Amino acid sequence: MHNLRYIFMLMMLCTLFVSCRKNDANVTDNQFTETIYRPEYASGFSIRRIPGKAGILITSTNPWQGADSLSCSLFIATDGETPPQGFKGQILNKEAKRIVTMSSTNIAMLDVLGETDRICGVSGMRFISNPRIRQRAGEIGDVGYDGNTNYELLLSLRPDLVLLYGVDGANPIEGKLKELGIPYVYIGDYMEESPLGKAEWIVPIAAIIGDMQKGIETFRPIPRRYNRLKGMVANLQDKNRPGILVNAPYAGSWFMPTSESYSGRLIIDAGGRLLSANNGRATAIPVDMEEAYRMASEADLWINPGTASSLSVLRQMCPKYADTPCLRDGKVYNNNLCSNPEGGNDYFESGIMHPDLVLSDLIKIFHPDLLTKEPFHYYRRLE
């Protein structure tokens, strides 16, 4: 494990400088002054071109945790155009017809666009929920991940593009992709804290397959549906908002979302009240077990308790919390309604493209008198 981490750090440091650069150092990118899509909710991407030219530049900004003023660029050539001399980003000739995606959320985006046939490779096939991908499992390569990546298989798939993500640094396979001459782009949807911002990454995905307008049109109704649901509970006073306990203990701490985090925003938008303190940050905050017990004792509802599939399993996971009201009275809901036998959870896959359905589920949980005819999509009550 230590050796793998050492190798990972070396690769991360090397690729950090060969691919993603400080924004002010990438001089050629500054020639792309015409914005052809300005995100309304997402903060991690831009789509531009040089005035009078057809080729477009997709730039991912700070696509992993801890990144500071870093940008990673992909130039999509059109009509035989080439990027400016000295361009150091990635180059995709025309649209991507064969795609390897390292994240299942990108599968959901291509699925909503009706373009899963372009996927020729994935990472972790057994955890994928999408039925179209699972039906084609025999013809789609599972390239593995990180230190277990099968580069021979990856090369044999002849991808036009690999969709990458970073966790706390550049993806470990980035350097090898450069060596093999396989273009890649960072899709930083998971860094967005806005539920709508995550879904808006469908626009650069659509641009990659040569139909950005389709991505715009597909995304457009999502905020309308989300904001309509949000409006149903927007004016509730705190006394009418149930106190929500989130997550489960891990390694001696309990990580609680803040109001600026993805989970926190969903809870507030659904008419709930966060029990954890708002520290002004988007990242979850660790809470010691004594403070977590106090929150659990005050909570009206408990959601997202890790991998718990039933109340009995949750009691085994959290024996010290067995007497808290939510666990005692069965007021616990988990987002694993759509899970496969191998541990894949569609909430973390297609949920990104359906924030309105996630919000609908949470409103049903927090305010059972609303949306009474709406079925649950991702959540279920533990029994």
N, C-alpha and C positions, 0 to 999 in steps of 0.2 A: 504493500500500500504506500509506504514512504517513497519507494522508488518511482512508482507511478505518479505520485504527486510531484516529485522532483522533475520528472520528464515533462509533466504537464506545465509546470511553471516555466521551464526553459522554452517550451514551444510557445507558451503564452507571450513571453517577453520578446521572442524573436518575431512572431507574427504581428505583434502590436506595432512594430515599427515598419514592417514591410507592406502592410495593407492599410491599416487605419492610422490616420494622421491627425495632428492638431489642426483644427479647422483653418487657422490663419496661415498654415504652411502649405496648403494645397492650392497653389496659385492658379492652376489650370481650371479648377472647379469654379473659380470666380468669373469665368467667361460665360457661365450658364446663368444669365441674368433674368431670363424670362420664366416666371413661375407659371406652370401650366396646370398645377393643382395645389391649392393651399388647404391643408388639413384644418378642419374646424374643431376637432376634438383631440386628435393625436398630436404628440409633440416630438416624435422620434424620427420623422421622415420628411423629405421634401422631394418634389418632382419638378425639374426645370429643364430648359434647353437654351441653346445659344440662339438669339434672335435671328430669324431667317433660315434656321436649320431644322431638320426633321428629327434628328437623333435626340433622345432624352437622357437625363441623368437622374438616377434615383440615389439619394443620399440618406443613409441611416446614421443618425446622430446618437452618440453615447448608447450603443445597443447592448450594454451589459452593466451590471452593478459595479459602481465605483468608477466608471468611465467619466472623464472630465474633458469636455471640449474636443472629443474625438469624432471623426466622421469617416464612414466607409462608403465608397461610391461605386456604382455600377452604371456604365454607359451602354445604352441599348442602341445599336447602330440601325439606321434606316436608310434605304436607297443607296447603299454602298458608302455612306459617310463614315468618316473615321473621327475619333476624338481629337481634341487639340494636341499639338505636339507637346510631349512632356507629361501627358496624363498618366497618373500612376495607379488609378483604380482598376476595377475589373471591366471587361468588355464582353458584351453579349451580341453576337451577330444576329440581327432580326429577333423574332420572338422565340421563347423557349418552348420547344415541342416535347422535349424529354427532360423531366425534372426529378431530381432526388431531393426529398425533403427530410430534414433531420428532426423536425418537430411535427407532432400530429395536429397542432392548431393550423398549420399551413394546409394540411389535407382538408380541414373543414372549410377553409377559404376557397380552395379550388373546387370543392364539392358544391358550395353555394353558387359558384360561377358555372357549374356544369362541366368542369374541365378535369375531373379526376383521371381521365384516360391519359393525360399527359404525365402522370406520375409513374416513373419506371423504377424508383427505388425509395425505400423508407428506412427508418431507424427504429427497430423494435416492433416488428409486425404483430407479435402476439398481444401487444398492449393496445393496438389500434381498434377502434370501434366502428369506423365507417364501413357500412355493408358492401359498398362498391369496391373498396380496396380489399376487404377480406375475401370477396368472391374472386378477385384476381390475384390472390396471394401466390399462386403457382407461377405467375408470370412477372411478378414484381420482386426485385431483389431486396433482401434485408441486409443492409450494409453494416449493421452493428452501430457502435458508438464509441467515441473517445479512443481509449487505448485498444479497444477491441474492434476497430473499424477494419472491414475487409476491403482493402484498396484494390485488390485484383478484381473482385466482384464489381466494385464501384466503377472501375475503368471499363469493364466489359459492358456495363449498362449504357455506355456512350451518352451520358447526360449532357444537355446543353447548358445546364445550370444546377448548382446545388444551393438549396436554401438553408442557411446556417442560423444558429443562435449562439449567444455567449452567456455564461452564467456570471462569473466574477472575473472574466478576462476573455481574450480571443479564443474561439473554438479550437481545441487541440488539433483538429484535422486541417486547419486552414493552410499551414505550411506545406503539407503533402499535396493539397489541391493545386497550389501554385506550381509545385514541382511537376505535377501531372498535366498541367495546362488546362485544368477544368475551372471555368468561371464559377463564382459564387457571389452571394449577396447575403447580408445580415438582415433578418426580419426580426425587428425588436418589439413585436407586439406585447411580449410578456412584461416589458418594462413600463408599459402604459398603466397608469393608475385609474384612468377613466374607463369605465366599461365600454362606452361608445368609442373612445380612443383606440382600444384594442381592436374593435370590429373595423375601424376605418382603415386598417392595414390591408384590407381587401383591395384598396385602390392601387397601391404599388404592385400587389400580386397580379392584378388584372393587367397592369402596364407591362409586366414581364411576359405575359402570354399574348401581348399585342392588342389588347382591347381595354384600355383604361376607362373608356366611357361606360363599358358594361359594369365595371367595378363601381363607378360613381353611381350609376342607376340602381345597382343592387344595394348599395349602402344607404342611399337616400331615405328609404322608408323606415329604416331601423331606428334612427333618432326620433322620428314621429311616433312610432309605437311605444318606444321607451318613455318618452316624455309625457305621453298621454297617461300611461300607468303611473308614473311618478307624480303627476298632478292630482291623482286620486287621494293621495295621502300627504301632499306637500304641506298643508296648513295645520296638521295635527300638532297640538301642544304636547310637551314632554310627558305630561301625566297620562296621555292617551297613547304613548309610544311604549311598547313592551321593552323591557331591558333584555338585551341579547348577549349571551355568552357564546364565544366563538372559539373553535379549534379544540385541541386536547393537549395535555402535557407531553413534552418531549425533552429527554435528557435533563430532567430536573428543572426545566423552565416551561412556562406557558406563554407562547407568543400570541399577543393580542393585536388585532388590527387597530389602526387609528382612523380618524375621520377622513384623512387624505389618501388612504390606501384603497385598493380595488374593492376588497371585502367591505371595508368601512363605508365606502360610498354607496354600495349596493344596499347595505343595511339601512342607512339613513334615507336613501331614495325610496325604500320599501316601507317607510314609516316605523322603523325600529329605533331604539336608543342604545348606543354603544356604552358598555360598562367600563371599557378601558379608557385611560386618560388620553386626551388629544395633545400630543407633544409637537404638533405642527409638521411632523415628518410623514412621508408616505410609507416608510418601512414599518413592519410590525415591531412591537416593543416586547422584550422579555419581561415577564412578571413572575416574581417568586411564588412558590406554592401556597404560602400563607395568604398573600394578596389574592391569588387566583381562587382560593377557597371562599374568601369573603365575597368575591364577585359571583361565584357559583351559587352562594347562599341567597344573593339578591336577585338573581336572574329569573326572568319569566319564561324564557325559552333558551334552548341550547342548540346551536347549529354547527355543522361541519366538524364533528368530533373524530377527525382522523379517519382511520380505516374501520371504525366500528360498524358492524353490520346488524347488531341487535343490542338491546338494553343489557342483556347478560354479558355480552362481549365487552361493552363499555364499562360495566361494573368491574370486570376483571382487569381492564386497562387502567381504571381509576378507582380503586377500592376505597380510597379516602373520601370520595365524593358521592358514595352510594346513598348518603342520607340527605343530599341537597335536593331542593324541591323539584328541579327539572328531571333529574334521574329517578327520583322516588315516584313522581307522578307521570312519568313517560312523556314529558314535553321536550323530546329530543328529535331533531330532524337532521338527516345527512343527505349530501348531494350525490349519492351513489345509486340512484334509481336505475340508471342505465349503465350497468357495469357488466363486463364480460367475465367468464369463469377464470381467466388468466390474470385478472387484476386491472385491466384497462377500464377507465372511467370516462364516459362520453362527456361528462360535465367539463372536464379539462380539455376536451377536444372540440366538440361542436358548440359548447356553451359560449365560447368566445365570439362566435358569429350570431348568437341569439341572446344578447343581453336582455332583451325584452322578455324572453321566456324565463330567464333566471329571475328577473325582477318580479314577474308574475307569480312564480313559485313562492318567493319570499313574502309578497303581499298576502297570499293565501295563508301562509303560516302565521304571520304577525297579526293579520286582521281577517279571521275566518268568515266574517260576515260579508266580505267583499269577494268578488270573482268566484262565486260559489259554483258556477257551471264550468269554470276553467279547470282542465285536468292538470295534475302535476307533470312536469316535463323532466326535471332533473332531481328533485328532492322527494324524500319519502319519510314518513314518521317511523322511527325505530320501535320495534315491539319486543 
